[in-house]
Amino acid sequence: MEQGISVVVCTYNGGAKIKETLAHLAKQIVPKNIGWEVLFIDNSSTDNSAAIALETWEEQQIDTPLHIHVENTPGKLFALQKGLSLAKYKYFIICDDDNWLDPTYVATVFNILESNPKIGAVGGQAIAVTESSVPLPDWFKAHQSGYAVGEQGLVSGDVTFTTKHLWGAGLGSRTSLYLDIYKELPSLLLNRGDQSILSTEDTEYCLRLVLKGYKLFYDSSLTLQHYISKGRLTLAYKDKLFKNFDNAYTVMGKYYLAIKLGIPGRLNLFNRIRLTIISPIRFLFTSSKEKKLKQITVLSYLIPGLVKPDAITAQIKKIIPRE
């Protein structure tokens, strides 16, 4: 792939938001030696989003190309994968249709990824901007990470085993790496048959990077504004959003266990012995089916010759490189 960065903007009926998003993208300060493009993926919108995007980009009068493509299968996961399959450059940024990237965002992501081949993904901090400047609800700060708002680390640097994932808004990564990871194993979220949990596709990608041995990197100088409509600041929307996250944990929890137990060297001998003793006891003395399944998963890592993993765990294990 060519040296440069592809910015992927996916939308479904985002016509009311994309003008500001694209206007911020057009203000990017990118050195001439860094090629870049914008891939606009229309996820079967019915509000003329693609035409609005094209008109907006032409108004900006910049040389960077904007390529418009359509993905008919509903869901950001499918739109994103369509965009990356068409990407020209070796790095990419996910710019949601409500993300306003600061002017140095593209160049900074490029430089971070170029500086260290072991960095699998990089993310920054997001500032909430509300529709009509309405005040944020009192409950928002406690739940802002669910809205991809705030800082993703205490300080800039490696957050691989502290946050364990970065949110998709403004995420930068490696195009071939993404394509290879999902070519090897399609998203396990699809197996649940629940479209709502596809909102956690960015988390799944990051967890797969960690299992592959790549680092997750946070840089506070990467800043974006995240536009939030009034409809997303209701308690009903917040509850629905976090319910989707909870539903996704059926799959995500198995990834987290894989990171804790499956990566060579992550679990010391003392804790391995302790868990091998405690897990069967926990299995016997809990009446919860969910907790019993968790202990079986734990034991499938500790004594793999004796305990067979469930189907999802078995597939996740294939991601981890053998020593």
C-alpha positions in Angstrom: 0.0 0.0 0.0 1.1 3.6 -0.6 2.7 5.7 2.1 -0.1 7.9 3.5 -3.3 7.8 5.4 -7.0 7.1 4.5 -9.7 8.8 6.5 -12.9 6.7 6.5 -16.2 8.5 7.2 -19.2 6.2 7.5 -22.7 7.5 7.7 -26.3 6.5 7.8 -28.6 9.5 7.2 -25.9 11.8 8.5 -26.7 14.6 6.1 -27.4 17.1 8.9 -24.0 16.5 10.5 -21.5 15.8 7.7 -21.0 19.4 6.5 -19.2 20.4 9.7 -17.3 17.1 9.9 -16.0 17.5 6.3 -15.3 21.2 6.8 -13.0 20.3 9.7 -11.3 17.6 7.6 -10.7 20.1 4.9 -8.7 22.2 7.4 -6.2 19.4 8.0 -2.5 20.6 7.9 -0.8 17.7 6.2 2.8 17.9 4.9 3.1 17.4 1.2 5.2 14.2 1.6 2.2 12.5 3.3 -0.5 11.4 0.9 -4.1 11.3 2.2 -7.6 10.7 1.0 -11.2 10.7 2.4 -13.4 7.7 1.8 -17.0 8.5 2.4 -19.1 5.4 2.9 -22.8 5.9 2.6 -24.5 3.1 4.5 -27.7 3.1 2.4 -28.8 6.6 3.6 -32.2 8.0 2.5 -31.4 11.7 3.2 -29.1 12.5 0.3 -26.0 12.2 2.5 -23.6 11.4 -0.4 -24.7 14.4 -2.5 -24.4 16.7 0.5 -20.9 15.3 1.2 -19.8 15.8 -2.4 -21.1 19.3 -2.6 -19.5 20.2 0.8 -16.1 18.9 -0.3 -16.2 20.7 -3.6 -16.9 23.9 -1.7 -13.7 23.4 0.3 -11.6 23.6 -2.9 -8.7 21.4 -1.7 -6.7 18.9 -3.7 -7.3 15.9 -1.4 -9.7 13.5 -3.1 -13.0 12.5 -1.5 -14.3 9.1 -2.8 -17.9 8.2 -2.3 -19.0 4.5 -2.0 -22.2 2.8 -1.0 -22.5 -0.1 1.4 -26.0 -1.6 1.4 -25.6 -3.9 4.4 -26.8 -2.0 7.5 -24.2 -1.5 10.2 -21.1 0.6 10.7 -18.9 -2.6 10.8 -19.9 -3.4 7.2 -19.4 0.2 6.0 -16.0 0.5 7.7 -14.8 -2.8 6.2 -16.1 -1.6 2.7 -14.1 1.6 3.1 -10.9 -0.1 4.2 -11.1 -2.7 1.4 -10.9 0.3 -1.0 -8.3 2.3 0.9 -5.2 3.4 -1.0 -2.9 4.1 2.0 -1.1 2.0 4.6 -2.7 3.8 7.6 -6.3 4.8 8.3 -8.3 7.0 10.6 -12.0 6.4 11.6 -13.7 9.7 11.5 -17.3 9.3 12.5 -19.8 11.6 10.9 -20.0 13.6 14.1 -16.3 13.9 14.7 -14.5 17.3 14.2 -10.8 16.5 14.0 -8.3 19.2 15.0 -6.1 20.5 12.1 -3.0 18.4 13.0 -4.9 15.1 13.6 -4.1 13.4 10.4 -0.4 14.3 10.4 0.0 13.3 14.1 -1.6 9.9 13.6 0.6 9.3 10.6 3.8 10.2 12.6 2.9 8.1 15.6 2.2 4.9 13.5 5.2 5.5 11.4 7.5 5.9 14.4 6.8 2.4 15.9 5.6 -0.6 13.9 4.4 -2.3 17.2 1.7 0.3 17.7 -1.4 -1.3 16.4 -3.8 1.6 17.1 -3.7 5.1 18.4 -6.4 7.3 19.9 -6.8 10.7 21.5 -9.2 12.7 23.6 -12.6 14.0 22.6 -14.5 17.1 23.8 -18.3 17.0 23.8 -20.1 19.7 21.6 -23.8 19.7 22.0 -26.6 20.6 19.6 -27.7 24.2 20.0 -25.1 24.3 22.9 -27.5 22.7 25.3 -25.9 21.9 28.7 -24.7 18.4 29.3 -26.9 16.5 31.8 -25.6 16.0 35.3 -25.2 12.3 34.7 -23.1 12.7 31.5 -19.6 12.9 33.0 -20.0 9.6 34.8 -21.0 8.0 31.5 -19.0 10.0 29.0 -16.6 7.2 27.9 -19.7 5.4 26.5 -20.2 8.4 24.3 -16.5 8.4 23.2 -15.8 11.6 25.1 -13.0 12.5 27.5 -9.4 11.3 27.8 -8.3 7.7 27.2 -5.4 7.6 29.5 -3.9 9.4 32.5 -0.8 10.4 30.4 0.2 9.9 26.8 1.8 6.6 26.1 1.1 2.8 26.1 -2.4 2.0 27.3 -2.4 -1.6 26.1 -3.1 -3.2 29.5 -4.7 -0.3 31.3 -7.6 0.7 29.0 -7.3 -2.5 26.8 -9.2 -0.8 24.0 -9.6 2.6 22.3 -12.9 4.0 21.1 -13.5 4.1 17.4 -14.0 7.9 17.1 -10.7 9.1 15.8 -9.0 5.8 15.9 -5.9 5.5 13.8 -4.4 2.1 12.7 -2.8 0.1 10.0 -5.0 -0.8 6.9 -3.4 -4.1 6.0 -3.4 -5.2 9.7 -7.1 -4.5 10.0 -7.9 -6.4 6.8 -5.7 -9.3 7.7 -7.2 -9.6 11.2 -10.8 -9.9 9.9 -9.8 -12.0 6.9 -8.4 -14.5 9.4 -11.6 -14.5 11.5 -14.7 -12.5 10.8 -16.2 -10.5 13.6 -17.5 -12.8 16.4 -20.2 -10.1 17.1 -22.0 -11.3 14.0 -22.5 -14.7 15.5 -24.9 -13.2 18.1 -27.4 -12.1 15.4 -27.9 -8.8 17.3 -27.3 -5.7 15.2 -27.2 -3.5 18.3 -23.9 -5.0 19.6 -22.1 -4.1 16.4 -21.6 -0.7 18.0 -18.7 -2.4 19.9 -16.8 -3.3 16.7 -14.0 -0.9 17.6 -13.5 -2.6 21.0 -13.3 -6.0 19.3 -10.7 -4.8 16.9 -8.5 -3.3 19.7 -8.8 -6.5 21.7 -7.6 -8.5 18.7 -4.7 -6.2 18.3 -3.7 -6.8 21.9 -4.0 -10.6 21.5 -1.8 -10.3 18.4 0.9 -8.6 20.4 0.4 -5.0 19.2 0.3 -1.9 21.5 -2.5 0.5 22.0 -1.2 4.1 22.2 -2.9 7.2 23.6 -1.7 10.7 22.7 -3.4 13.7 24.4 -2.3 16.0 21.6 -4.8 14.2 19.3 -8.0 16.1 19.9 -11.4 16.0 18.3 -14.7 17.5 19.1 -17.6 15.0 19.3 -20.9 16.5 18.3 -23.8 15.1 20.3 -27.4 15.8 19.3 -30.1 16.5 21.9 -31.7 13.1 21.2 -28.6 11.3 22.4 -28.6 13.2 25.8 -31.8 11.6 27.1 -31.8 9.0 29.8 -33.7 6.6 27.5 -30.9 6.8 24.9 -28.2 6.5 27.5 -29.8 3.4 29.0 -30.2 1.8 25.5 -26.6 2.6 24.6 -25.2 0.9 27.8 -27.6 -2.0 27.4 -26.0 -2.6 24.0 -22.6 -2.6 25.7 -23.9 -5.1 28.3 -25.3 -7.4 25.6 -21.9 -7.3 23.8 -20.1 -8.5 26.9 -21.2 -12.0 26.1 -18.5 -11.9 23.4 -16.2 -9.2 24.8 -15.9 -10.9 28.2 -14.2 -13.8 26.4 -11.7 -11.5 24.7 -10.8 -10.0 28.1 -10.3 -13.4 29.6 -8.1 -14.3 26.6 -5.9 -11.2 27.3 -5.7 -12.1 31.0 -5.1 -15.8 30.6 -4.1 -16.6 27.0 -1.2 -14.2 26.3 2.1 -16.0 27.2 3.7 -14.4 30.3 0.7 -12.4 31.3 -0.3 -14.7 34.2 2.5 -15.5 36.7 2.9 -19.0 38.2 1.4 -18.2 41.6 -1.9 -16.8 40.1 -2.0 -19.7 37.6 -1.9 -22.2 40.4 -4.3 -20.2 42.5 -6.9 -20.0 39.7 -6.5 -23.6 38.9 -7.6 -24.4 42.5 -10.2 -21.8 42.9 -12.0 -22.0 39.6 -13.4 -25.6 40.1 -14.7 -24.5 43.5 -16.4 -21.4 42.1 -17.9 -23.6 39.4 -19.4 -26.0 41.9 -20.7 -23.4 44.3 -22.5 -21.1 42.0 -26.0 -21.5 40.7 -25.5 -19.0 37.9 -25.2 -20.5 34.5 -23.3 -17.5 33.3 -20.7 -17.8 36.1 -20.3 -21.5 35.5 -19.6 -20.8 31.8 -17.0 -18.2 32.9 -15.2 -20.7 35.1 -15.2 -23.3 32.3 -13.6 -20.7 30.0 -10.9 -19.9 32.7 -10.1 -23.6 33.1 -9.9 -24.0 29.3 -6.8 -21.8 29.5 -5.3 -23.2 32.7 -5.7 -26.9 31.8 -6.5 -27.0 28.1 -5.9 -30.7 27.9 -8.8 -31.4 30.3 -11.3 -28.6 29.6 -12.7 -27.9 26.2 -13.4 -24.3 25.4 -16.7 -23.0 24.1 -17.0 -22.2 20.4 -16.3 -18.5 20.7 -13.3 -19.0 23.0 -11.9 -21.6 20.7 -11.9 -19.1 17.8 -10.4 -16.4 20.0 -7.6 -18.7 20.9 -6.6 -19.0 17.3 -5.9 -15.3 17.2 -3.1 -15.6 19.8 0.3 -16.2 18.1 1.9 -19.4 19.3 5.2 -19.1 21.2 
